Amino acid sequence: MFTEKDYSKPLTEQLSVVIRRYTTREDIANAAAKSKVSISLVNRVVYRTASLTENSTEAIELLITEAIENCADRMEQAKEDLKYLETLKIEQENG
């Protein structure tokens, strides 16, 4: 996913926002533990106050994978919620 040319650069603003939107503190802690780096390093990379390094790459890749899963879950839940709300609206209109 990342290559050496990505090291020493912050994440893109869009990637930073998407990771923050679709991951939790627990996800960050798990990614840090699995990749054997500190939570504070992962947070700094995600919030763009530190650049991506070879050491932080694995944690960020784990977070991207988690964000994909969480985003898909939210989309599925949103579809179900929309159907429910539309049903309520129809019931309201039909009195």
Secondary structure, DSSP 4 states (H G I P E B T S, - for coil): ---GGGTTSPPPHHHHHHHHHH--HHHHHHHHHHHT--HHHHHHHHTTSS---HHHHHHHHHHHHHHHHHHHHHHHHHHHHHHHHHHHHHHHHT-
